[in-house]
């Protein structure tokens, strides 16, 4: 049976940034993040009360580039490889 399209369906892949342990001594609502998806779309936001980003959706699976910190000009943490954590 063929697969039917679903109206108003979110993008196929999703993820969420969780940096609670990295910023545990900070006010999470003061920590900003920017995520660059594989399609070059940039998503910006502020962490929630648990140290997490909003859900990040994408049409294709791939690596994300993530910046997180207190300032848009100077980032506190830059992680090139998630395996380094």
C-alpha positions in Angstrom: 0.0 0.0 0.0 1.5 3.5 -0.9 2.4 5.9 1.9 0.0 8.9 2.0 1.3 12.4 2.8 0.2 13.8 6.2 -1.0 17.4 6.2 0.8 19.8 8.5 3.3 17.2 9.6 6.5 18.5 11.2 9.8 17.8 9.6 10.9 14.2 9.8 13.8 14.4 12.2 14.1 16.1 15.5 16.5 16.7 18.3 17.0 18.8 21.4 20.1 20.3 22.9 20.6 19.5 26.6 23.4 21.5 28.2 22.2 21.4 31.8 25.5 20.0 33.1 27.6 22.6 31.3 25.6 25.6 32.6 24.4 24.2 36.0 25.7 27.2 37.9 24.0 29.7 35.6 20.5 31.0 35.2 19.3 28.9 32.2 17.0 31.7 30.9 20.2 33.8 30.4 21.9 31.2 28.3 21.3 31.5 24.6 21.9 29.0 21.8 22.1 29.0 18.0 21.8 25.8 15.9 22.8 25.6 12.3 21.0 22.7 10.5 22.3 20.9 7.5 20.1 23.0 5.2 21.9 26.1 6.6 18.8 27.3 8.5 19.8 28.9 11.9 17.6 28.5 14.9 18.1 30.7 17.9 16.7 30.6 21.4 17.1 30.6 25.1 17.4 27.5 27.3 14.3 26.4 29.3 14.3 25.9 33.1 15.9 22.5 32.7 18.8 23.7 30.6 17.4 22.4 27.2 16.6 24.0 23.9 13.3 23.9 22.2 12.8 20.8 19.9 14.8 21.3 16.7 13.2 19.8 13.5 14.7 19.1 10.2 13.8 17.5 6.9 16.9 15.4 6.7 19.2 13.6 9.1 22.6 15.2 9.7 25.1 16.9 12.0 24.2 20.2 13.7 26.5 23.1 14.5 25.7 24.4 17.9 26.8 27.5 19.8 25.8 28.1 23.3 26.5 30.9 25.9 25.6 34.2 27.5 26.5 36.4 24.6 25.7 36.5 20.9 29.2 38.0 20.2 31.4 35.7 22.4 30.4 32.1 23.0 31.2 30.3 26.2 31.3 26.8 24.8 31.9 25.6 21.3 31.8 21.8 20.7 33.0 20.5 17.4 32.4 16.9 18.2 29.7 15.5 20.5 32.0 12.6 21.3 34.3 15.1 23.2 31.7 15.4 26.0 
